[in-house]
Amino acid sequence: MAKPNYSFEKRKKELDRQKKKDEKKARKGEQNADGTEVTEGGEETEAVAEEA
């Protein structure tokens, strides 16, 4: 019987975790050109910017 390759499983899990983190970061940074931000449910909300 073959010996399990635990280091491969660990690396795969780390890559999956990093990919998920990057996708979440990209989703949070995503903003439409007209100043609305897309939320998880696909709804658009107006980005509020305070003027000084």
HUNORLIN-V452007 format. One record per residue. N is the residue number from 1. OMEGA is omega as a letter, one per 30 degrees, with the letter a starting at -180 (* if undefined). NEAR is the number of other C-alpha atoms within 12 Angstrom. D_FIRST is the distance of its C-alpha to the first C-alpha in whole Angstrom. Layout:
{{N	OMEGA	NEAR	D_FIRST} {N	OMEGA	NEAR	D_FIRST}}
This chain:
{{1	a	3	0} {2	l	4	4} {3	l	6	7} {4	a	9	9} {5	a	10	12} {6	a	10	15} {7	l	11	18} {8	l	11	18} {9	l	12	18} {10	l	13	21} {11	l	13	23} {12	l	14	22} {13	l	14	24} {14	l	14	27} {15	l	14	27} {16	l	14	28} {17	l	14	30} {18	l	14	32} {19	l	14	33} {20	l	14	34} {21	l	14	36} {22	l	14	38} {23	l	14	38} {24	l	15	40} {25	l	12	42} {26	a	13	43} {27	l	18	44} {28	a	15	46} {29	a	14	48} {30	l	18	48} {31	l	17	52} {32	a	17	54} {33	a	10	57} {34	l	11	60} {35	l	14	59} {36	a	18	57} {37	a	21	53} {38	l	21	51} {39	a	18	49} {40	a	12	46} {41	a	9	47} {42	l	10	49} {43	l	11	52} {44	l	16	55} {45	a	16	56} {46	l	15	59} {47	a	16	58} {48	l	9	61} {49	l	8	63} {50	l	5	65} {51	a	4	68} {52	*	3	70}}
